[in-house]
Amino acid sequence: MGAPALAIMTHSSPDDQVDGNAIDVALMTRAGSGDHAAFEELIERHQHAVVGTVAKMLGNASEAEDIAQQVFIRLWKTAGRYQPTAKFTTFLFTITRNLVFNETRKRKRRKEHSLDEQEDDWHQQIPAESHLQPDDQALQSELRRAVDTAIAALPEKQRLAVVLRRYERMPYEDIAQVLELSVSAVKSQLFRARTALRESLQAFLDD
């Protein structure tokens, strides 16, 4: 049985977090029995977060959708064996982590991805601040580039910890499961990342 077609650009509004995991588990259980409609609903619920996380990790908006599609294809293939021993989102982002880290290592081996390209691609995700005056727009753009560059320079585990904590509001315990670290190790990763980011952005902080 093939995987359902993925409509990567469809977004859905978030459900209440208390009930969200129960909904995800029920949908994943149905998907494991071959229910395509249930799986497509899972995609709609989570694809925006997955695409955004991949894009922030790889710094390439165009490649993010390709990797995200691979995440959901892998999720579909594992649906029949899924056991809800952890939150569904933890399971989902563990798959995302594996594919993103694999892609990062492939890039290092190929040496094809430059930081300038990463900045250019990453900025495609950020809407223009049309209400700003020209000087403000230039400053905002410069700050975005500096933040993007600083995050991109972090080691991959620190970078993913920052993305999951800052953008996905993921609890420390869930990040620990995704990264296969202890909670204290996650906090240490985040502390080192924030220290590095402060150092990289010191010029802006001093203004």
C-alpha positions in Angstrom: 0.0 0.0 0.0 1.4 3.3 -1.0 1.5 6.4 1.2 -1.2 9.0 0.7 -0.4 12.0 -1.3 1.1 14.8 0.9 -0.4 18.3 0.7 2.6 19.9 2.4 1.4 23.5 2.2 -1.9 22.9 4.0 -2.0 24.3 7.5 -4.3 23.6 10.4 -5.1 25.4 13.6 -3.7 23.8 16.8 -5.9 21.8 19.0 -6.0 22.1 22.8 -2.7 20.5 24.0 -4.5 18.4 26.7 -6.4 16.5 24.1 -4.0 16.8 21.2 -1.9 13.8 22.0 -5.0 11.6 22.4 -6.2 12.7 19.0 -2.8 12.1 17.4 -2.5 8.6 18.9 -6.1 7.7 17.7 -5.3 8.9 14.2 -2.0 7.1 14.1 -3.7 3.9 15.3 -6.2 4.2 12.5 -3.4 5.0 10.0 -1.7 1.8 11.2 -4.8 -0.1 10.0 -4.5 1.5 6.5 -6.8 4.5 7.1 -5.5 7.1 4.6 -7.9 9.8 5.7 -6.7 9.5 9.3 -3.1 9.8 8.1 -3.9 12.8 6.0 -5.4 14.5 9.0 -2.2 13.8 10.9 -0.2 15.5 8.1 -2.5 18.5 8.2 -2.1 18.8 12.0 1.7 18.6 12.1 3.2 19.4 8.7 3.6 23.1 9.4 5.7 22.4 12.5 7.8 19.7 10.7 8.5 21.9 7.7 9.4 24.8 9.9 11.7 22.8 12.1 13.5 21.3 9.1 13.8 24.7 7.4 15.3 26.2 10.5 17.7 23.2 10.9 18.9 23.1 7.3 18.5 26.8 6.4 16.9 25.9 3.1 13.2 26.5 2.6 13.0 24.6 -0.7 14.6 21.5 0.6 12.6 21.6 3.8 9.4 20.4 2.1 11.3 17.5 0.5 12.7 16.4 3.8 9.3 16.9 5.5 7.7 14.7 2.9 10.3 12.0 3.7 9.4 12.4 7.4 5.7 11.6 6.7 6.5 8.8 4.3 8.6 7.2 7.0 5.8 7.8 9.5 3.3 6.1 7.3 5.6 3.1 6.9 6.0 2.8 10.7 2.3 3.3 11.5 1.5 -0.4 11.6 4.2 -0.9 14.3 3.5 2.3 16.3 3.2 1.9 20.0 2.2 5.1 22.0 4.9 4.7 24.7 5.7 8.5 24.4 3.9 11.5 23.1 3.1 11.3 19.4 5.0 14.5 18.7 8.1 13.1 20.4 7.9 10.1 18.0 7.3 12.4 15.0 10.2 14.7 15.9 12.6 11.8 16.5 12.0 10.8 12.9 12.5 14.4 11.9 15.8 14.5 13.9 17.1 11.4 12.2 16.4 12.6 8.7 17.7 16.2 9.4 20.9 14.9 11.0 21.4 12.5 8.1 21.0 15.3 5.6 23.4 17.5 7.6 26.1 14.8 7.5 25.6 14.3 3.8 26.2 18.0 3.2 29.3 17.9 5.3 30.6 15.0 3.2 29.7 16.7 -0.1 30.8 20.1 1.1 28.1 21.6 -1.2 26.3 23.9 1.2 27.8 27.3 2.0 26.7 29.6 4.8 25.8 32.3 2.3 23.4 30.0 0.5 21.9 29.0 3.9 21.2 32.6 4.8 19.6 33.4 1.5 17.3 30.3 1.7 16.4 30.8 5.3 15.3 34.4 4.7 12.7 33.2 2.2 10.7 31.9 5.2 10.6 35.3 6.9 7.9 37.7 5.7 9.0 41.2 4.9 8.4 43.9 7.5 6.5 46.1 5.1 5.3 48.5 7.8 8.9 49.5 8.7 10.7 52.5 7.5 13.7 51.9 5.1 16.2 52.3 7.9 14.2 50.1 10.2 13.8 47.5 7.5 17.6 47.5 6.9 18.3 47.0 10.6 15.6 44.3 10.9 17.1 42.5 7.9 20.6 42.8 9.3 19.5 41.4 12.7 17.7 38.5 11.0 20.8 37.6 9.1 22.9 37.8 12.3 20.5 35.6 14.2 20.2 33.1 11.3 24.0 32.9 11.0 24.5 32.5 14.8 21.9 29.7 15.0 23.3 28.0 11.9 26.7 27.9 13.4 25.6 25.9 16.5 26.3 22.2 16.7 23.3 20.2 15.4 22.0 19.0 18.8 22.2 22.5 20.2 20.5 23.9 17.1 17.7 21.4 17.3 17.2 22.0 21.0 16.9 25.7 20.4 14.5 25.2 17.5 12.3 22.8 19.5 12.3 24.9 22.7 11.9 28.4 21.1 9.7 27.7 18.1 7.8 24.6 19.0 7.5 25.4 22.8 8.5 21.8 23.5 9.0 20.8 27.2 12.5 19.9 28.3 11.4 16.3 28.9 10.2 15.9 25.3 13.3 17.5 23.9 15.3 15.0 25.9 13.5 12.1 24.4 13.9 13.5 20.8 17.6 14.1 21.3 18.1 10.9 23.4 19.6 12.9 26.2 18.8 13.5 29.9 16.9 16.5 30.9 19.9 18.0 32.5 21.9 17.4 29.3 19.3 19.2 27.3 19.4 22.2 29.7 23.2 22.2 29.3 22.9 22.1 25.5 20.5 25.1 25.7 22.7 27.0 28.1 25.7 26.6 25.8 23.7 27.5 22.8 22.3 30.7 24.4 25.8 31.6 25.5 27.1 31.2 22.0 24.2 33.2 20.6 24.7 36.0 23.0 28.4 36.2 22.1 27.6 36.2 18.4 24.9 38.9 18.7 26.8 41.0 21.2 27.1 43.9 18.8 23.3 44.1 18.6 22.8 43.7 22.3 25.1 46.6 23.0 23.1 49.0 20.8 
